[in-house]
């Protein structure tokens, strides 16, 4: 069964929510909870990512790395504490030894190559709105630093020669935070150091209000020819438009999630607990069905002669 859109789910299940509640708002409560209960059908994506600053940066729709390959060789994914507990931050290590190392969250996709005095918001390739970008439809609050002082960028519509830009009083070498607030309308923008060069994009913002956070993983001793393939868990992205895809498309699970929210709002915690457990059970049953013969089997050598008996899962 393919993924559904918000409008299809709204048509099928809107009667299960509180009549006074907004369906998008309720689903934006239910779906993250379902995402967090496991790794289900359609919640994994494969990427080949470029290396910048010795790191890879997870795309906006990726929450975590499940499996990884460096130069076509499987490697481990290590925790944020790895550098402190195991090997320090030495750069003279063969990438295949340590694999990918969690480097935490950052406000930009990559570091600034050189100090900048201006950043340029431009229409993103992810923006499906065909209209020209109206710079009054959003507000950016950008803080940068030169290593000593913090500077807040101010907007101008006439940055030489004739660009819309956010300008710092002095050159900054690092971005500390980027806060995006929509003012009117739904738009997605790229923030670049060169408005005409997509490769200089340091953050993608919108359509909802957000403070940018990008998760990076360090690749020790990476070179220009190092390739990184990853299998990631899909991150939940809030529903904004009626045509937005809902990747958790199990209607039974979503129905129980909607009923659980109603029960929680009425302080009926026992009933809410029941509905959440039923939602998870429905997700697991769907996953077992989708995996087919790929379900792991437990084998026992009962007679000790190398002939295994297979016990297949019942679910």
Secondary structure, 3 states (H helix, E strand, C coil): CCCEEHHHHHHHHHHHCCCCCCHHHHHHHHHHHHHCCCCCCCCEEEEEECCECCEEECCCCEEEEEEEEECCEEECEECCCHHHHHHCCCCCCCHHHHCEEEEEEECCCCCCCCCEEEEEEEECCCCCCCCCCCHHHEEEEEEEECCCCEEECEEEEEECCCEEEEEEEEEECEEEEEEEEECCCCCCEEEECCCCCHHHEEEEECCCCEECCEEEEEECCCCCCCCEEEEEEECCCCCCCCCCEECCCCHHHHHHHHHHHHHHHCCCHHHHHHHHHHHHHHHHHHHHHHHHHHCCCEEECCCCCCCCEEECCCC
